[in-house]
Amino acid sequence: MCAPGAAPINGAHGISTAVLDAPPSATMGAAARAVAPPFKKSSKTDKRMTPTGRALMALSLAIAVIAAFWPQLVPHLGALHAALAPAAPGAAQAPRGGGGGCPLGYTSASGAALPAGHPPVPGAGLAPPPAAAPVRRLTWVRGDIWTGDAAAPRARAMAVDLESGEVVQIGGEPAQGAAYDLVDFGDAFIMPGIVDNHVHFIPGGLSLAGVDLRRAASRDEFAAAVAATAEKLGPEEWVLGGFWDDNQWGGGLPNATWIDAATGGRPAMLMRMDSHLALANSAALELAGVGASTPDPAEGIVDRDPLTGLPTGILRENAMRLVSSVIPPPSSERRRAAVLAASRYALSRGITSVVDLGRSPFAEQSASWADLEEVYDPMADAGQLPLRVYAFVPLDQWRPMAARVAATGYAHPRGRLFVGGVKEFADGSLGSRTALMRDDYAGEPGVRGVRMAPLERLRRDAAAADAAGLQIAVHAIGDQAVDEVLDVFEGVIAARGALGGRAAAAAAECALRVEHAQHISGPAAAARFGALAAGGVAAIANPQHLTTDAPMLGARLGGDRAGPLRAFAWPALAAAGGRVAAGSDWPVVDARPFESVATAAARTREVAAALTGDDVTAEAALEAALRLHTADSADAAFVMGARVGRLSPGRRADFAVLARSPLAGGGAGAASAEVVSTYVDGRCAFGCGGGGDAGAGGGPTPQ
């Protein structure tokens, strides 16, 4: 047993270290020598041992046996001691049934370290049991909550775990005694953050410092806006930006003479709002060496004066590269600043997640990959992304993207950066008359648009990228381009047959995206979107393009092609069972998601009436439009989408707070809905003042 002795260890136990440290084979003898001196053998004349001698010999043998078998006896003696000794008031009881008690207090429950050399006591002397997990501290958010989740569409409260950034409960009240903070928004409308499924984020951020020509409604306004920006630049800096729309002044393209004087000799290149046509001034054309003898590049056109043959300054599709190739590229520092500026812009509009389709097709092919590695990766590592970004690269770079995904996965550990998407362009745009149409543009015999990607290459690369586990997006605006992309995607789906589970996984992830799908060839095309939904095909609609393109639909297409079942017909695709999501295409248009919601709701009612003659209520159409921009868009956003788009347990607490519901009053004020504040991972990212507005983000590490 444990007993105090003359050689205490740590002031408690007195068994000699000579006994405890001896090797097992020496234990018995060492123990005997330690507790009693050897007795003398009796003399020959003393044939009989005295009673006292026999008692001493028995005691010595007993002590030796006890010492030898001490480790095996300790648990039993401890249990006996615990059973017989009365417990002090409030003292913990040693466990019964071999629980390993020690008369001197060294038990499995004591948490104290055993003295050096003490015999083993089951569970004692080990590290103390781990402390109980800290109580999860929640933030309870109260308001008029629209969740975007069909299973529980409305609530008055939700609980958010700020450590994980997740929604942990919808509805109800905090458990009794729970620790929580309360954020009460009263009757304010709370909804999932907008998932903008189609932006060009870094170009958008850069454009915020450039000239904005979206509102220019005449040549004079055009030149004045250019001059105001040029005055702020150095003598050799380029005047960039644009996003002008010739429909604003009734048609007719501008030319270099509109801006030569306004730029003060500085080179300028100003994009049309669809990014498929640009205006360069004379200084830029000269720097690029573009003149009367410059041939049109493949899949591009240099517009020329019919009398002199000199370039007018208008460059279409690939011809833009003749000038863009000589523009000094922005530094990585400037592009990181552009991401922060773009984030502030997006968050102020209730956008918490963006799908970045990369640079213009006429930029340097490596530009999108450079943006990923030089801008997004360092910002994600440093926790500097204020919102979530899903970054695409061109389809012809599917191999390095597949290698990256295989090495590091689709998601950055901080949960703000996602990869795995590749993009290609099948055609151009309606405004530039380069969207690939089945029939001629109205009044322009022989003009049907431009096919930008050879079909055989598109088929090959799309199948390979899909097999590698990537999501594929193909820009298709014209009705023939849309049909051809659906043909390609049918082939991709058919090729999955030998890949086992890949088919189901890809379908669940909407792995095949038709960007824009702006014009369709008729009801059969809508039915194909429905049939291919099971294979993961989704259409990414751009409701704001309907607003900008509406004035030219009749002039460019005429008749049936300009109607609601052929142009911007995404509600017809949805009615046929197709998967549809929404994106702004910023900076091609100004990202105003609630204008987009209102436009989508109106188009939904218009298409329903054209299809069936039935009326859809304004509120039902608005709810469908909100889902289009949140839950439905999340479903098309690949891996990122599983975390966003709905306020439901397990998803991120990304939400926008609006002053009033866009569903109220029949949606009369939906287009002008005011975002009061925006939250990412349950933390305020816009509208709360101080450093919390779109500053360093990164959020908690996801579980």
N, C-alpha and C positions, 0 to 999 in steps of 0.2 A: 504494500500500500504506500501512498504518499505520506511521508512523515517528516517533520523538521529534524534537523541534525546539526552536527558541529561544523559542517562545511556547506553553508547555504549557497545556492546559486541564484543570483538575482534577488537575494534576500528572502527566498521562499523555501525551496525544496532543498533537503539536505542529503540526497543520495550522491555518493562520490562519483565524479566524472570518470574515475578509473574504471568503474563498473560499466557506466553507460557508453563509454567510448571504446570499450574493448571489442575485438572482433568476436563474432558469435561463438566460435569454437573455444574461446578462452573465457566465456562469460561465467560459467559455473565456478571454476577455480578462482577466478579473480574476485568473484563476489564473496566466496568463502573467506579468502584472505583479507578481504576488506572489512568484514564484519566481526571476525574472531581470530585470535592467534591460534596456530596449530597446537593441539594438545599433545602432552608427552605420553609416550608409550609406557605402560606400567612395567614395573620390574618383574623379573621372573618369579620372585618370591611372592609377588602379589598376584595370585592367579585369578582373583575375582575383583571386578570393578565395583567400587562403592556405589551406593544409590545416587550420591551427588554426582559422581562421574558419569553414570549412565544418563542422568538428566541433562548434563551439559553436552554430552555427545548427541543426544536426540535433538536438543535445541540447535546445535550447530548444523546438523543435517537438514533440519527443517528450514533454517535460514538460507542455507545454500540452495535448496530446491525452490524456495520462494523467489530468491534472487534470479535464478535461472529462468523461471517461467513468469517473471514479473510482467512483461508486455502483454501476455495473454490474459493475465488476471486482472489487469487494471480496469477494463470495462465492467467486469462483474463486481469488483469491489466498489467501484464508483456507484454502480446502480444500487448495491446494497446500502451504501452510505446514504444515498439520496432517499432511499425508501425508509430508513430508520431515523434519520436526523430530521427534526422539525424544521420547516422552512421559515425563514425570517419573513415578517410581514412585507408583502409587496415584492418578494424575491421571485425571480423566474425559476420555474421548476425544470429540473433536468428531464429530458425525455425518458420514458420508460422503455423496457424491452431492449436493453443493450444500448441506451442512449449515450454512454460514455461519460458519466459524471466523475468529478474528482473532488475528494474531501476538502482540498485546499482551494477549490474554486476554478480549476482549469477545465472547462467544459466546452462542448461544441458551440454553446450559445454565448460564451463569455466574450468572444471577439479578441481576447488577449493573446499575445504571442506566448508560446510555451517557452520555458527556460531552456537554455542549451542543455542537451542531454536528457531532457525529460522523456519518459516513455511515451509512445504515441497514444493520444486520446482521440478517438474518432471525431473528426470535424473540428477539433481544437487546434489553435495555433495557426490556422489558415488565415488568409486575408479575410477581413470582415465581409459579411454578405453585402452585395451591392446595394446602394441606397435605392430606395423606391424611386421610380421614374418621376421626374418633376411633374407637377400638375400642369396639364395643357392649359395655357392661358388663351382664351378666345376673345375675339372682338365680335360683338353682336351688332349687326347692321340692321336698322329698321327703316322702312319706307314702303313705297308702292313698288314691289319687286315683280318684274316680268322676267321669268327665268330663261325663256327660249327652249325649255324642256317640256315636251308634250306630256310627260308623265306628271309633272307638277308645275303648271304654267304660271301660277300667281302665288305670291306669299307676302307676308308682312314683315318677315324677319329672316335673317340667315346668319349662321355662325361661321367665322373665318379663323383659321389657325395661322397666325402671322409667321410662325416658325417655318411651316411648310408652304405657306401661301395658298392653301387649299380652302375651298368651301367644305365644311364638315357637316353642316346641317341646314336644311331648308325648312322654314316654318318652325312652330313651337316656341318654347321659351327655354332659357338656361336651366340646367339641372340645379336643384336646391344646393346651395353652398358652393357652387362652382365659381371659380375666379374668372372674371371677364371684364372687358371694357365695353362700353356702350356708345355706338355712334348712331344717333337718331336723326334721320333726314326728314322726318315728318311725312308730308304727303308728296315729297319729291319722287319722281319716276326713276327707278333703278333698273338697268338692263345690262345684259352681257356686253362687253366691249365689242365694237365693230371689228370683224375680221375682213380686212380689205384684201381680196383675193387676187388683185392684179395691180401692182404699182411698179414704178421704176424709182426706187427709193433714193439712191444716191444722186442720179440726175435730178430728181425732184428737189432734194435738198440744195443742190448747186443752183437750181433755177430760181430759188428764193432770193439769191443775190444778183440775178440777171434781170434783163428787161422783160416785163410782162405785157404782152400785147393782146391778151384775151379780150379786153374791153375796147380795143381800138376799132372805131366805127368809120374811119375815113383815112385818106392818105395823110392829112395833116396831123391827126391824132397819132397815127403810126409813127411819123417822123419825130413828133414832139417827144413821145415816150422813149424812142431810141436816143435822142439827143440828151435827155435828162440822165440816162444811165451812162452814156459815153463821157459826160463831163466829170464823172467820179473816177474815171480810169486813167491809168498812165498812158503816155503817147503810143506805146506799142502793145498795150493789152487789147485782147479781143472783146468785142461786144457780143455777148452770147445770151441765149434765152429765146424769147419769142412766144410760141404757142398762139400765133395769130390765126384768125379764121376769116377767110375772104367773104363768107356769107354775111359777116357783120356790116360790110359796105355794099352788099348787093352783088357780089361776085366780081370776077376779074382779078387776076393774080398781080401782086406787086412786082417790081423789078428793081435792079440795083440803083437806079436813079432816085428812087424814093428815099434812100438812106445814105447815099454817098456823102452829101453835105452834113447830114446829122451826125455822122460818126467822126467827123473831123480827121479823116485820113486813117483812122484805126480800122483794122480788118473786122468784119462782122459776119456772123452766120446765125440766122434766126429761123428756128424750126416752125413749120406749120403745126397747128394743134394736134394733128394725127401722127407727127414725127416721121412721116413717109415722104415729106417734101420740105425743102428749106430754101431760104433766100440768102444768097451771099452777096456782099457788096463788091465793088470793083477792086478794092484793096485786097480782099480775100481771094478773089479769082486770080489776081496777079501773083500773089504769094504761092498759090497752088499751081500756077502755070496753066490755067484753064483758059483757052482762047478759041478762036474760030476754027482752028485745025484740030482741036481736041476731039477724039472720037468718043461716042457714047460707050460707056463700059457695059459689060454684060449685065442684064437685068437692071439697067439704069438709063436715064435720059437727061441730057443737058438741053434745056430749052434755049432756043436761039431766035434772034430777031429775023423775021422772014426776008427783010431787005438786005441787011448787012451780014448775016450769018454769025454775028457775035453773040456770045452767051448773054441771056437776059439777067442772069443771077438766080433763076429758078433751077433747082437740082432735084431730080426725082429718084427715089429709091437708092440703088447702089451708086448713082452719080454723086450723092452727098459725100461719099468717102473721098472723092477727089480733093475736097476742101477740108473735111474733118481730119484727114490724116496729117495736116500741117498745123493743127491747133495744138499748142503745148498742153500736155495732159496735166490735170490737177494733181498736186502732191497728195500723198497719203494723209498728211495732217489736214489739208483742206477738205478731203473727202470725209474724214472723221468728223470734222466740224459740220459738214453737210448732213451727216447722219443725225447729229444732235439737233440741228435746225429742223430737219424733216420730222424727227420724233416730236418735237414741241408742236409743230404744225398738226401732226396726226392726232396726238393726244388731246389737243384743244378741240378736236372734232369728235371725240369719243372713240377713236380708233386705237385698239390696244395690240393688234396683231396684223402684220402685213406679209403678203407673199410678194417678194421682190423678184420680178422676172428679168432683172439685170439691165444691161445697157441696151441702147438702140442697136438694131441689127447692122447698122452702118458704122458703129464704133469699132475700135480695134477688137478683134475676136477674143483676145486674152483679157480684155478689160474687166469682164464680170468675175473671172477667176481671181484677178489681181484684187478686186474689191473684196472678195471673200477672204483672201489670205492677208492682205495688207490693212484692211479696215475692220471687217466684221470679227475675224478671229481675235485680234488683239483687244478689241473693245469688249468682246464676250469674256475673254480671260480676265480682264480688269474689272468686270462687273459694271461696264459703262453703257450697256444697251438699255435705254429706258423702256422699251417695249419689245415684243417678240418679232423676230425676223426669220422668215423662211427664204433662203437665198438660192436662186437658180443660176445655172451656167448654161452655155450653148450645148445643144445636143451632140455636136461633134466632139465634145469634151467628156463624154459619158465614161470613158475608161478611167481617167484620173478621179472622177467623182465616185465611181464604183469602188476604186481602190481606197479612197478616203473613208467611205462608209464602212467598208470591210475592216479598216484599221481602227476607227474611232466612233463609229455609229452615226446615227442620224441627228442626234441631239447633243448640244453642248451641256455639260453637267449643271450649269447654272439655270438652264431652262429658258434661255432667251434667244438662242441661235439654233436654227435647224437647217439641214442640208438634205440632198437626195433628189433634187429636181433638175431636169434638163429641158431646154426649150429650143424650138425651131420655128421658122417662119414659112408658111405655105404661100402667102401672097402679101399684098400691100393694103391700101386703104381705099375707102369709097371717095373721100375728099380729093385724093390724088389720082383717082380713076385707075388705080393699080390693084384694087381688089379683084380677084379672079372670078369672073362671072360666066355663066353658061351662054348668055346672049349678049349682044353688043350693048354698050352704054347708049342711052337714049340720044339720038341725034348725032352719034359718032360711029359711023359704020366701020367695022373691023376692030374697034377698040373694046377689048374684053378684060383687060387687066394683065397682071404679071404673075407667073408662077415662080416663086423665089427659091424653092428647094426641089431639086430633081426627085421625082417620085421614087425611083429605085433606091437612091441613097436614103430617103426618108424611111422607106420600108425597112431597109437593112439596119439602120441605126436605132430605129424605134424598137424593133424586136430585140436587139442586143441589149439596149438599155433596160427594157422591161425585164428581161431575163436576169439582169444584174440587180434587180430589186429597186430600180429608180422610178420616179414619177416623171411622166413625159407630158409636156405641154406644147401644143402646136397652134400658133397664131393662124386663124382662118376667118376671113371676113366675107369674101364673096361666096355665092352659093355653090359654085363649082369647087372652090377650095374646100368648103365644108364637106361636100360629098366625098372628095378625094381623101381627106383626112379620116373620115369614117371608114373608107375602104381600107386604109392603112391600119387603123385600129382593129378592124375585124380580123385582119391577118395576124396582128399581134396576139389577140385573144386566142385565135386558133392554134398559134404556135405554143401556147402555154400547156397544151395537153400533156406533154412529156415532163412537165415540171412539177407535177403533184400538187402540193399545197399552194404553190405560188398563185394559181388562178384565183382561188378564194381570197387569199390575202390581198392580192392586187385589187380585186373587186371591192373589198371592204374599204380600201384606202383611196378609192376614186383615182387610180393610178394613171389614167389616160384622160387628159384635159384638152378640150377644144377651146382655145382662148378666143373670146368674142362671139363666135358662131352667130354673126350679126345678120346674115342673110341666108335663107334656106330655099331650096328648090321647090318645096311644096310639102303637103301632108305626109308623103312617104318619108321625107327626111326627118320630120318630127317623130314618126313612128320608129325610125332606126335608132334615134337617141333613146327611146323607151326600151327597145329590144337590147341595146348594148349596155344599158345601165347595169345589168347583172354582171357584165364583164369589167365594170369599173370605169366606164366612160362618163365624163361629166362635162357640161357646157358652162363656161364662165362668162356670164352676161355683164354688160356694161350699161346700165340704165342711163347714166349721164350722157353717153354718146347719142342716145335717142334725142335728147334735147338739142345737142349741137348739130346733129345730122338731119333733123327733121326738115329744115328749110330746103335742103337739096335732094331729098329722097325722090320727089316727083320729077325734078329736072334731070337727075342722073339715071333713074330707073324707069319711072313711068308706070302707070297702070297697076296691075296686080302685084308686081314686084315691090312696090312701095307700101303695100298694105300691111296690116298688123299680123297676118298669118304668114308673111314671107320676110318681112323686115323687123328686126328686134322682136322676134316671135318666141322669146324664151318661155313665156307662160304656156304656149302651145306645146313646147318640148316637155314641160313639167306635166301638163295634162295628159300627155302620151306616156307618162311613166318615166321620163328622163330625169336625170340628176342635174340640178342647176344650182350654181352659186353666183356671187356677185363681186365685182371689183370695180374700182374707179378708173384705172389706167392713168393715175396721176404720174407725171405732170402733164400728160396729154390733155386732161381736163383738170379743173380745180377740184380736189377731193372734198366733196360736201356730202357726206353719207346720208343725211336726212333729206336732202333734195333727191338723192338717188332712191331712197325709200319711197318718197311721195311719187316719183316718176314710175317706179316699179309697181306700186299699188294701182295707179291709174291705168298702166298698160295691162295689168292682170284683169281688170274689169273690162277693158276694151276687147281683149282677146277672148275672154269668156263669152262676151256677147256675140262676137263673130263666130265662135265655134258652135255654141248651143242656143244662143238667144237668151240665156239665163242671166239674171243680174246677180252680181256678187256684192254683198254689202261693203261699204267703205271700210268698216272696222275689220271685217274678215280679210279684205285685200291688204290692209295695212299690216295686220298680224303676219300674213304670208310674206309680205315684203320685209318685215323685221327679221323673220326667220331666214329669209334669203341672205341677209347681210350678217347674220350671226351663226346660228346653228348649221344651216345649210352650207355656208361658206367654210365653217370649221370642218365639215365632213369632206370637203374637197382639198383641204390643206395638209394632206398626207399625215406625217407623224405629229406635227405641231397640232393638228386639229383635234386630237384626242384629249388635249388639255384645256381647250378654250371653246368659246362659242355658246356655252350653256352655263348657267349658274346652278350646278348640281353637285352633290357630294363627290369628292375626288378630283374635280376640275379646279383650275386656278381661279382665284377670286379676282378676275379681270372684269371691271364693270364701269359703266358710265352713269353719272347722276345728272338727270335732266330737270330743268325747272318745272316742266309740266309734261304730262303724258302725250306722246305723239298720236296716241289712239283716241284721245279725248275729242269730243265734238265732231265726230266723223272724220277726224284727221285733218281738219281745216288748217291747223298750224303745224302739220308734220314737217313740211319742208324747211320751216324756220325754227325747228326745235333747238333750244339753247342748252349746250352742255355746260353744266356748272362745275363739275369736277370729274376726273377720270382716275381710276385705280388699277394698278397692276400688282398681282400677288397680294392683294389686300392693302397695299400701301398707296397713298396718294401720289400720283405722278403729274397731275395738272389740276390747277384750280384751288390749291390750298395755300399758296403763297410761299415765300421763303425759298429754301434750296430744294424743296421737294418736287418742284415742277420740272419734270423731264431732265433731271440731273443724272448723276450716277445711278444706275439701276442694278440689274443683275439678279436681284431677288434671292430668295433662299435656295439652297441646293435641293433639287427635287428628291423625294424619297424613292 
